[in-house]
Amino acid sequence: MFKFKKAILVVALIAVAVSSIALVSACNKDDGEDLPNIESIKAEVVSGTTFTVGTAFDSTKITVTAKLDDGTTRAVETVKAISYDLSVLKLNAEGKFTEAGEYTLPVKYSDWTTSVVIVVAEA
């Protein structure tokens, strides 16, 4: 009787191990194999936007689009994932422009970088 219980226990452990491996394998399967990948990004100032001395930098006035390897483009909508190197801009502690000029602002999204020209006019 003891050998029978031991055999059942071994079979049960093997079944649990096989089920666990199958479950992990299914969860790790890359369902996005057919999804396009990003090749590059592009940043542009929204048409009609003007930046002036004394106003605050507003990142919502910049759109970022991704060029995909299937030839399409798509707007980057995860705005929190986009970062800007504001150190190139002449901003005060409140984030307001202090000097007029043309600035090349680096833009980063995940592993991709680009830049956008920001023109700041006198108030």
LUMBAMI-279386 format. One record per residue: residue number from 1; residue in one letter; x, y, z of N, C-alpha, C, O in turn. Coordinates in Angstrom, 2 decimals, m for minus. Example, Ala and Ser with C-alpha at 12.3 -4.5 7.8 and 13.67 -1.06 7.14 Angstrom:
REM LUMBAMI-279386
+-----+---------+---------+---------+---------+---------+---------+---------+---------+---------+---------+---------+---------+---------+
| num | residuo |     n.X |     n.Y |     n.Z |    ca.X |    ca.Y |    ca.Z |     c.X |     c.Y |     c.Z |     o.X |     o.Y |     o.Z |
+-----+---------+---------+---------+---------+---------+---------+---------+---------+---------+---------+---------+---------+---------+
|   1 |       A |   13.19 |   m5.69 |    7.80 |   12.30 |   m4.50 |    7.80 |   13.20 |   m3.30 |    7.80 |   14.24 |   m3.32 |    8.46 |
|   2 |       S |   12.85 |   m2.25 |    7.08 |   13.67 |   m1.06 |    7.14 |   12.90 |    0.03 |    7.87 |   13.41 |    1.14 |    8.04 |
+-----+---------+---------+---------+---------+---------+---------+---------+---------+---------+---------+---------+---------+---------+
//
This chain:
REM LUMBAMI-279386
+-----+---------+---------+---------+---------+---------+---------+---------+---------+---------+---------+---------+---------+---------+
| num | residuo |     n.X |     n.Y |     n.Z |    ca.X |    ca.Y |    ca.Z |     c.X |     c.Y |     c.Z |     o.X |     o.Y |     o.Z |
+-----+---------+---------+---------+---------+---------+---------+---------+---------+---------+---------+---------+---------+---------+
|   1 |       M |    0.82 |   m1.19 |    0.00 |    0.00 |    0.00 |    0.00 |    0.87 |    1.27 |    0.00 |    0.54 |    2.25 |   m0.67 |
|   2 |       F |    1.99 |    1.24 |    0.75 |    2.87 |    2.39 |    0.82 |    3.49 |    2.69 |   m0.54 |    3.61 |    3.86 |   m0.91 |
|   3 |       K |    3.88 |    1.65 |   m1.29 |    4.46 |    1.83 |   m2.62 |    3.45 |    2.44 |   m3.57 |    3.80 |    3.25 |   m4.43 |
|   4 |       F |    2.19 |    2.05 |   m3.42 |    1.13 |    2.57 |   m4.27 |    0.94 |    4.07 |   m4.03 |    0.82 |    4.84 |   m4.98 |
|   5 |       K |    0.92 |    4.50 |   m2.74 |    0.77 |    5.92 |   m2.41 |    1.98 |    6.71 |   m2.91 |    1.84 |    7.84 |   m3.39 |
|   6 |       K |    3.15 |    6.11 |   m2.79 |    4.36 |    6.77 |   m3.25 |    4.34 |    6.96 |   m4.77 |    4.73 |    8.01 |   m5.28 |
|   7 |       A |    3.86 |    5.94 |   m5.47 |    3.76 |    6.01 |   m6.93 |    2.76 |    7.08 |   m7.35 |    3.02 |    7.83 |   m8.29 |
|   8 |       I |    1.64 |    7.16 |   m6.66 |    0.62 |    8.18 |   m6.97 |    1.19 |    9.58 |   m6.72 |    0.95 |   10.50 |   m7.49 |
|   9 |       L |    1.94 |    9.72 |   m5.62 |    2.55 |   11.00 |   m5.30 |    3.55 |   11.42 |   m6.39 |    3.57 |   12.58 |   m6.79 |
|  10 |       V |    4.37 |   10.50 |   m6.85 |    5.34 |   10.79 |   m7.91 |    4.62 |   11.18 |   m9.19 |    5.01 |   12.15 |   m9.85 |
|  11 |       V |    3.59 |   10.45 |   m9.56 |    2.83 |   10.76 |  m10.77 |    2.16 |   12.14 |  m10.64 |    2.13 |   12.90 |  m11.60 |
|  12 |       A |    1.64 |   12.45 |   m9.47 |    1.00 |   13.75 |   m9.24 |    2.01 |   14.88 |   m9.35 |    1.72 |   15.92 |   m9.95 |
|  13 |       L |    3.21 |   14.69 |   m8.78 |    4.24 |   15.71 |   m8.87 |    4.69 |   15.93 |  m10.31 |    4.92 |   17.06 |  m10.73 |
|  14 |       I |    4.82 |   14.85 |  m11.06 |    5.19 |   14.97 |  m12.47 |    4.10 |   15.72 |  m13.25 |    4.40 |   16.56 |  m14.09 |
|  15 |       A |    2.85 |   15.40 |  m12.96 |    1.73 |   16.06 |  m13.64 |    1.72 |   17.55 |  m13.32 |    1.47 |   18.37 |  m14.21 |
|  16 |       V |    1.99 |   17.92 |  m12.06 |    2.03 |   19.33 |  m11.67 |    3.18 |   20.03 |  m12.38 |    3.02 |   21.14 |  m12.88 |
|  17 |       A |    4.34 |   19.38 |  m12.43 |    5.50 |   19.97 |  m13.10 |    5.23 |   20.20 |  m14.58 |    5.53 |   21.27 |  m15.11 |
|  18 |       V |    4.68 |   19.21 |  m15.25 |    4.38 |   19.33 |  m16.69 |    3.34 |   20.42 |  m16.92 |    3.47 |   21.21 |  m17.86 |
|  19 |       S |    2.32 |   20.48 |  m16.08 |    1.29 |   21.52 |  m16.21 |    1.88 |   22.91 |  m16.00 |    1.54 |   23.85 |  m16.71 |
|  20 |       S |    2.76 |   23.04 |  m15.02 |    3.41 |   24.32 |  m14.75 |    4.26 |   24.77 |  m15.92 |    4.21 |   25.94 |  m16.31 |
|  21 |       I |    5.03 |   23.86 |  m16.49 |    5.86 |   24.19 |  m17.64 |    5.00 |   24.62 |  m18.82 |    5.32 |   25.59 |  m19.51 |
|  22 |       A |    3.90 |   23.91 |  m19.05 |    3.00 |   24.25 |  m20.15 |    2.37 |   25.62 |  m19.93 |    2.23 |   26.40 |  m20.87 |
|  23 |       L |    1.99 |   25.91 |  m18.69 |    1.37 |   27.20 |  m18.38 |    2.36 |   28.34 |  m18.56 |    2.02 |   29.37 |  m19.15 |
|  24 |       V |    3.56 |   28.17 |  m18.06 |    4.58 |   29.21 |  m18.20 |    4.90 |   29.43 |  m19.67 |    5.06 |   30.56 |  m20.12 |
|  25 |       S |    5.00 |   28.34 |  m20.41 |    5.30 |   28.44 |  m21.84 |    4.19 |   29.20 |  m22.57 |    4.47 |   30.03 |  m23.44 |
|  26 |       A |    2.96 |   28.92 |  m22.23 |    1.83 |   29.60 |  m22.87 |    1.80 |   31.08 |  m22.52 |    1.48 |   31.92 |  m23.37 |
|  27 |       C |    2.14 |   31.41 |  m21.27 |    2.15 |   32.81 |  m20.84 |    3.29 |   33.59 |  m21.48 |    3.16 |   34.79 |  m21.72 |
|  28 |       N |    4.38 |   32.94 |  m21.76 |    5.54 |   33.61 |  m22.34 |    5.51 |   33.66 |  m23.86 |    6.39 |   34.26 |  m24.48 |
|  29 |       K |    4.52 |   33.05 |  m24.45 |    4.43 |   33.07 |  m25.90 |    4.27 |   34.50 |  m26.38 |    3.46 |   35.26 |  m25.84 |
|  30 |       D |    5.03 |   34.88 |  m27.37 |    4.99 |   36.24 |  m27.91 |    3.83 |   36.36 |  m28.89 |    3.95 |   36.04 |  m30.07 |
|  31 |       D |    2.70 |   36.83 |  m28.36 |    1.53 |   37.01 |  m29.22 |    1.68 |   38.18 |  m30.17 |    0.90 |   38.32 |  m31.10 |
|  32 |       G |    2.70 |   39.05 |  m29.94 |    2.88 |   40.23 |  m30.76 |    3.86 |   40.02 |  m31.89 |    4.40 |   40.99 |  m32.43 |
|  33 |       E |    4.10 |   38.77 |  m32.28 |    5.05 |   38.49 |  m33.35 |    4.71 |   39.24 |  m34.63 |    5.61 |   39.67 |  m35.36 |
|  34 |       D |    3.43 |   39.39 |  m34.91 |    3.01 |   40.00 |  m36.16 |    2.85 |   41.52 |  m36.05 |    2.53 |   42.18 |  m37.04 |
|  35 |       L |    3.07 |   42.08 |  m34.86 |    2.93 |   43.51 |  m34.69 |    4.15 |   44.22 |  m35.26 |    5.27 |   43.72 |  m35.15 |
|  36 |       P |    3.94 |   45.39 |  m35.87 |    5.09 |   46.12 |  m36.42 |    5.96 |   46.69 |  m35.31 |    5.49 |   46.94 |  m34.20 |
|  37 |       N |    7.23 |   46.89 |  m35.63 |    8.19 |   47.46 |  m34.69 |    8.50 |   48.89 |  m35.07 |    8.38 |   49.27 |  m36.24 |
|  38 |       I |    8.90 |   49.68 |  m34.08 |    9.26 |   51.07 |  m34.33 |   10.64 |   51.11 |  m34.99 |   11.57 |   50.45 |  m34.53 |
|  39 |       E |   10.74 |   51.89 |  m36.06 |   12.03 |   52.11 |  m36.73 |   12.64 |   53.44 |  m36.31 |   13.86 |   53.55 |  m36.18 |
|  40 |       S |   11.80 |   54.45 |  m36.10 |   12.29 |   55.77 |  m35.71 |   11.12 |   56.58 |  m35.17 |    9.96 |   56.18 |  m35.27 |
|  41 |       I |   11.45 |   57.73 |  m34.59 |   10.41 |   58.65 |  m34.13 |   10.67 |   60.03 |  m34.72 |   11.78 |   60.35 |  m35.12 |
|  42 |       K |    9.61 |   60.82 |  m34.75 |    9.70 |   62.19 |  m35.27 |    8.89 |   63.09 |  m34.33 |    7.80 |   62.72 |  m33.90 |
|  43 |       A |    9.43 |   64.25 |  m34.01 |    8.75 |   65.21 |  m33.17 |    8.51 |   66.49 |  m33.95 |    9.37 |   66.93 |  m34.71 |
|  44 |       E |    7.34 |   67.08 |  m33.76 |    6.99 |   68.33 |  m34.44 |    6.22 |   69.23 |  m33.48 |    5.47 |   68.76 |  m32.62 |
|  45 |       V |    6.41 |   70.53 |  m33.65 |    5.61 |   71.49 |  m32.91 |    4.24 |   71.55 |  m33.58 |    4.14 |   71.60 |  m34.80 |
|  46 |       V |    3.20 |   71.53 |  m32.77 |    1.83 |   71.60 |  m33.29 |    1.67 |   72.87 |  m34.12 |    2.06 |   73.95 |  m33.68 |
|  47 |       S |    1.09 |   72.73 |  m35.29 |    0.89 |   73.86 |  m36.20 |    0.16 |   75.00 |  m35.49 |   m0.83 |   74.78 |  m34.78 |
|  48 |       G |    0.66 |   76.19 |  m35.68 |    0.03 |   77.37 |  m35.09 |    0.52 |   77.70 |  m33.68 |    0.09 |   78.68 |  m33.09 |
|  49 |       T |    1.41 |   76.89 |  m33.14 |    1.94 |   77.12 |  m31.80 |    3.04 |   78.16 |  m31.84 |    3.92 |   78.12 |  m32.70 |
|  50 |       T |    2.99 |   79.10 |  m30.89 |    4.08 |   80.05 |  m30.73 |    4.54 |   80.00 |  m29.28 |    3.73 |   79.99 |  m28.35 |
|  51 |       F |    5.84 |   79.96 |  m29.11 |    6.44 |   80.04 |  m27.78 |    6.98 |   81.45 |  m27.64 |    7.66 |   81.95 |  m28.54 |
|  52 |       T |    6.71 |   82.11 |  m26.51 |    7.20 |   83.47 |  m26.30 |    7.87 |   83.58 |  m24.93 |    7.57 |   82.84 |  m24.00 |
|  53 |       V |    8.78 |   84.54 |  m24.85 |    9.46 |   84.81 |  m23.59 |    8.40 |   85.13 |  m22.54 |    7.47 |   85.90 |  m22.79 |
|  54 |       G |    8.52 |   84.54 |  m21.38 |    7.58 |   84.77 |  m20.29 |    6.49 |   83.72 |  m20.18 |    5.79 |   83.65 |  m19.17 |
|  55 |       T |    6.34 |   82.89 |  m21.23 |    5.35 |   81.81 |  m21.15 |    6.06 |   80.50 |  m20.80 |    7.26 |   80.35 |  m21.04 |
|  56 |       A |    5.32 |   79.58 |  m20.24 |    5.89 |   78.30 |  m19.82 |    6.00 |   77.33 |  m21.00 |    5.17 |   77.34 |  m21.91 |
|  57 |       F |    7.04 |   76.51 |  m20.96 |    7.17 |   75.44 |  m21.95 |    5.99 |   74.49 |  m21.75 |    5.67 |   74.12 |  m20.62 |
|  58 |       D |    5.36 |   74.09 |  m22.85 |    4.20 |   73.20 |  m22.80 |    4.44 |   72.03 |  m23.73 |    4.36 |   72.17 |  m24.95 |
|  59 |       S |    4.74 |   70.87 |  m23.16 |    5.06 |   69.69 |  m23.98 |    3.86 |   69.18 |  m24.76 |    4.04 |   68.41 |  m25.70 |
|  60 |       T |    2.64 |   69.59 |  m24.41 |    1.47 |   69.15 |  m25.19 |    1.44 |   69.81 |  m26.56 |    0.65 |   69.43 |  m27.42 |
|  61 |       K |    2.31 |   70.80 |  m26.76 |    2.39 |   71.48 |  m28.06 |    3.37 |   70.79 |  m28.99 |    3.68 |   71.30 |  m30.07 |
|  62 |       I |    3.86 |   69.63 |  m28.58 |    4.76 |   68.84 |  m29.40 |    4.14 |   67.47 |  m29.62 |    3.73 |   66.80 |  m28.68 |
|  63 |       T |    4.06 |   67.07 |  m30.90 |    3.55 |   65.73 |  m31.19 |    4.72 |   64.83 |  m31.57 |    5.67 |   65.25 |  m32.22 |
|  64 |       V |    4.61 |   63.58 |  m31.15 |    5.63 |   62.59 |  m31.47 |    4.95 |   61.46 |  m32.23 |    3.94 |   60.92 |  m31.78 |
|  65 |       T |    5.52 |   61.11 |  m33.37 |    4.99 |   60.00 |  m34.15 |    6.10 |   58.96 |  m34.34 |    7.29 |   59.28 |  m34.39 |
|  66 |       A |    5.66 |   57.73 |  m34.43 |    6.60 |   56.62 |  m34.63 |    6.45 |   56.10 |  m36.04 |    5.33 |   55.87 |  m36.52 |
|  67 |       K |    7.57 |   55.90 |  m36.72 |    7.56 |   55.26 |  m38.03 |    7.77 |   53.76 |  m37.77 |    8.72 |   53.36 |  m37.09 |
|  68 |       L |    6.86 |   52.95 |  m38.31 |    6.91 |   51.51 |  m38.07 |    7.51 |   50.78 |  m39.26 |    7.52 |   51.29 |  m40.38 |
|  69 |       D |    8.00 |   49.57 |  m39.00 |    8.67 |   48.82 |  m40.06 |    7.72 |   48.27 |  m41.12 |    8.16 |   47.68 |  m42.11 |
|  70 |       D |    6.41 |   48.47 |  m40.93 |    5.47 |   48.07 |  m41.98 |    5.13 |   49.24 |  m42.89 |    4.25 |   49.14 |  m43.75 |
|  71 |       G |    5.85 |   50.37 |  m42.70 |    5.66 |   51.54 |  m43.55 |    4.64 |   52.54 |  m43.03 |    4.48 |   53.60 |  m43.63 |
|  72 |       T |    3.96 |   52.23 |  m41.95 |    2.95 |   53.14 |  m41.41 |    3.57 |   54.02 |  m40.33 |    4.68 |   53.77 |  m39.86 |
|  73 |       T |    2.83 |   55.05 |  m39.94 |    3.22 |   55.88 |  m38.82 |    2.07 |   55.88 |  m37.82 |    0.91 |   55.69 |  m38.17 |
|  74 |       R |    2.44 |   56.10 |  m36.58 |    1.43 |   56.08 |  m35.53 |    1.81 |   57.12 |  m34.48 |    2.98 |   57.24 |  m34.12 |
|  75 |       A |    0.84 |   57.87 |  m34.00 |    1.09 |   58.86 |  m32.95 |    1.48 |   58.14 |  m31.66 |    0.89 |   57.12 |  m31.31 |
|  76 |       V |    2.46 |   58.68 |  m30.98 |    2.83 |   58.14 |  m29.67 |    1.87 |   58.77 |  m28.66 |    1.91 |   59.97 |  m28.42 |
|  77 |       E |    1.03 |   57.93 |  m28.09 |   m0.01 |   58.44 |  m27.20 |    0.34 |   58.29 |  m25.72 |   m0.36 |   58.84 |  m24.87 |
|  78 |       T |    1.39 |   57.57 |  m25.42 |    1.83 |   57.43 |  m24.03 |    2.75 |   58.61 |  m23.70 |    3.97 |   58.48 |  m23.64 |
|  79 |       V |    2.11 |   59.76 |  m23.48 |    2.83 |   61.02 |  m23.31 |    3.82 |   60.95 |  m22.15 |    4.89 |   61.55 |  m22.22 |
|  80 |       K |    3.48 |   60.23 |  m21.09 |    4.38 |   60.13 |  m19.94 |    5.67 |   59.40 |  m20.29 |    6.66 |   59.52 |  m19.57 |
|  81 |       A |    5.67 |   58.64 |  m21.37 |    6.87 |   57.89 |  m21.78 |    7.81 |   58.74 |  m22.63 |    8.92 |   58.31 |  m22.95 |
|  82 |       I |    7.38 |   59.92 |  m23.00 |    8.20 |   60.82 |  m23.81 |    8.97 |   61.74 |  m22.86 |    8.39 |   62.30 |  m21.93 |
|  83 |       S |   10.27 |   61.88 |  m23.11 |   11.05 |   62.79 |  m22.26 |   11.75 |   63.83 |  m23.14 |   12.08 |   63.59 |  m24.30 |
|  84 |       Y |   11.96 |   64.99 |  m22.54 |   12.57 |   66.13 |  m23.23 |   13.78 |   66.58 |  m22.41 |   13.72 |   66.61 |  m21.18 |
|  85 |       D |   14.86 |   66.94 |  m23.09 |   16.04 |   67.47 |  m22.42 |   15.88 |   68.99 |  m22.34 |   16.37 |   69.72 |  m23.20 |
|  86 |       L |   15.20 |   69.44 |  m21.30 |   14.87 |   70.85 |  m21.16 |   16.09 |   71.71 |  m20.84 |   16.00 |   72.94 |  m20.83 |
|  87 |       S |   17.22 |   71.07 |  m20.56 |   18.42 |   71.84 |  m20.22 |   18.90 |   72.71 |  m21.39 |   19.65 |   73.66 |  m21.17 |
|  88 |       V |   18.47 |   72.41 |  m22.61 |   18.88 |   73.22 |  m23.77 |   18.04 |   74.49 |  m23.90 |   18.42 |   75.41 |  m24.63 |
|  89 |       L |   16.92 |   74.53 |  m23.21 |   16.05 |   75.71 |  m23.27 |   16.42 |   76.70 |  m22.18 |   16.92 |   76.31 |  m21.12 |
|  90 |       K |   16.20 |   77.95 |  m22.43 |   16.44 |   79.00 |  m21.43 |   15.15 |   79.19 |  m20.63 |   14.29 |   79.99 |  m21.00 |
|  91 |       L |   15.05 |   78.43 |  m19.53 |   13.85 |   78.47 |  m18.69 |   14.22 |   78.92 |  m17.29 |   15.32 |   78.63 |  m16.80 |
|  92 |       N |   13.29 |   79.62 |  m16.64 |   13.52 |   79.98 |  m15.24 |   13.00 |   78.86 |  m14.34 |   12.57 |   77.81 |  m14.83 |
|  93 |       A |   13.03 |   79.07 |  m13.05 |   12.61 |   78.05 |  m12.08 |   11.14 |   77.65 |  m12.24 |   10.74 |   76.56 |  m11.84 |
|  94 |       E |   10.36 |   78.53 |  m12.82 |    8.93 |   78.25 |  m13.03 |    8.67 |   77.57 |  m14.37 |    7.52 |   77.27 |  m14.70 |
|  95 |       G |    9.73 |   77.33 |  m15.14 |    9.58 |   76.68 |  m16.44 |    9.19 |   77.63 |  m17.55 |    8.73 |   77.20 |  m18.61 |
|  96 |       K |    9.36 |   78.92 |  m17.32 |    9.02 |   79.93 |  m18.33 |   10.26 |   80.33 |  m19.13 |   11.36 |   80.40 |  m18.59 |
|  97 |       F |   10.05 |   80.59 |  m20.41 |   11.15 |   81.01 |  m21.29 |   11.68 |   82.37 |  m20.84 |   10.91 |   83.28 |  m20.53 |
|  98 |       T |   13.03 |   82.48 |  m20.82 |   13.65 |   83.73 |  m20.41 |   14.35 |   84.45 |  m21.55 |   14.64 |   85.64 |  m21.46 |
|  99 |       E |   14.62 |   83.72 |  m22.65 |   15.33 |   84.32 |  m23.79 |   14.71 |   83.86 |  m25.10 |   14.33 |   82.70 |  m25.27 |
| 100 |       A |   14.62 |   84.80 |  m26.03 |   14.17 |   84.46 |  m27.38 |   15.29 |   83.74 |  m28.10 |   16.47 |   83.90 |  m27.77 |
| 101 |       G |   14.92 |   82.94 |  m29.08 |   15.93 |   82.24 |  m29.88 |   15.38 |   80.96 |  m30.46 |   14.21 |   80.62 |  m30.31 |
| 102 |       E |   16.27 |   80.25 |  m31.13 |   15.92 |   78.98 |  m31.75 |   16.70 |   77.88 |  m31.02 |   17.93 |   77.94 |  m30.91 |
| 103 |       Y |   15.99 |   76.89 |  m30.52 |   16.60 |   75.84 |  m29.71 |   16.27 |   74.47 |  m30.29 |   15.15 |   74.22 |  m30.73 |
| 104 |       T |   17.25 |   73.60 |  m30.30 |   17.05 |   72.22 |  m30.75 |   16.84 |   71.37 |  m29.52 |   17.76 |   71.11 |  m28.76 |
| 105 |       L |   15.61 |   70.93 |  m29.35 |   15.20 |   70.18 |  m28.15 |   15.27 |   68.67 |  m28.40 |   14.53 |   68.16 |  m29.24 |
| 106 |       P |   16.14 |   67.95 |  m27.68 |   16.18 |   66.49 |  m27.81 |   14.90 |   65.86 |  m27.22 |   14.42 |   66.25 |  m26.16 |
| 107 |       V |   14.39 |   64.88 |  m27.94 |   13.17 |   64.18 |  m27.54 |   13.48 |   62.69 |  m27.52 |   14.11 |   62.17 |  m28.44 |
| 108 |       K |   13.04 |   62.00 |  m26.46 |   13.31 |   60.58 |  m26.35 |   12.02 |   59.83 |  m26.03 |   11.21 |   60.26 |  m25.21 |
| 109 |       Y |   11.85 |   58.69 |  m26.71 |   10.75 |   57.77 |  m26.43 |   11.34 |   56.37 |  m26.45 |   11.79 |   55.89 |  m27.49 |
| 110 |       S |   11.35 |   55.71 |  m25.31 |   11.93 |   54.38 |  m25.16 |   13.39 |   54.43 |  m25.60 |   14.17 |   55.19 |  m25.03 |
| 111 |       D |   13.78 |   53.65 |  m26.61 |   15.17 |   53.62 |  m27.07 |   15.42 |   54.56 |  m28.25 |   16.53 |   54.58 |  m28.78 |
| 112 |       W |   14.44 |   55.32 |  m28.65 |   14.57 |   56.17 |  m29.84 |   14.69 |   57.62 |  m29.43 |   14.09 |   58.07 |  m28.46 |
| 113 |       T |   15.50 |   58.35 |  m30.21 |   15.66 |   59.78 |  m29.95 |   15.52 |   60.54 |  m31.26 |   15.77 |   60.02 |  m32.35 |
| 114 |       T |   15.13 |   61.77 |  m31.12 |   15.02 |   62.70 |  m32.24 |   15.15 |   64.09 |  m31.63 |   15.47 |   64.23 |  m30.45 |
| 115 |       S |   14.92 |   65.10 |  m32.41 |   14.93 |   66.46 |  m31.88 |   13.89 |   67.29 |  m32.62 |   13.44 |   66.93 |  m33.71 |
| 116 |       V |   13.53 |   68.39 |  m32.01 |   12.57 |   69.31 |  m32.61 |   13.09 |   70.72 |  m32.36 |   13.64 |   71.02 |  m31.30 |
| 117 |       V |   12.90 |   71.59 |  m33.34 |   13.35 |   72.97 |  m33.20 |   12.22 |   73.77 |  m32.55 |   11.08 |   73.78 |  m33.02 |
| 118 |       I |   12.59 |   74.44 |  m31.47 |   11.65 |   75.30 |  m30.74 |   12.08 |   76.74 |  m30.99 |   13.22 |   77.10 |  m30.71 |
| 119 |       V |   11.19 |   77.55 |  m31.52 |   11.47 |   78.97 |  m31.75 |   10.73 |   79.76 |  m30.69 |    9.50 |   79.67 |  m30.56 |
| 120 |       V |   11.49 |   80.53 |  m29.93 |   10.92 |   81.37 |  m28.86 |   11.04 |   82.82 |  m29.30 |   12.13 |   83.31 |  m29.59 |
| 121 |       A |    9.89 |   83.50 |  m29.35 |    9.85 |   84.90 |  m29.78 |    9.79 |   85.83 |  m28.57 |    9.40 |   85.43 |  m27.47 |
| 122 |       E |   10.18 |   87.07 |  m28.81 |   10.02 |   88.09 |  m27.76 |    8.54 |   88.26 |  m27.48 |    7.70 |   88.08 |  m28.36 |
| 123 |       A |    8.22 |   88.61 |  m26.26 |    6.81 |   88.79 |  m25.86 |    6.21 |   90.01 |  m26.51 |    5.03 |   90.31 |  m26.29 |
+-----+---------+---------+---------+---------+---------+---------+---------+---------+---------+---------+---------+---------+---------+
//
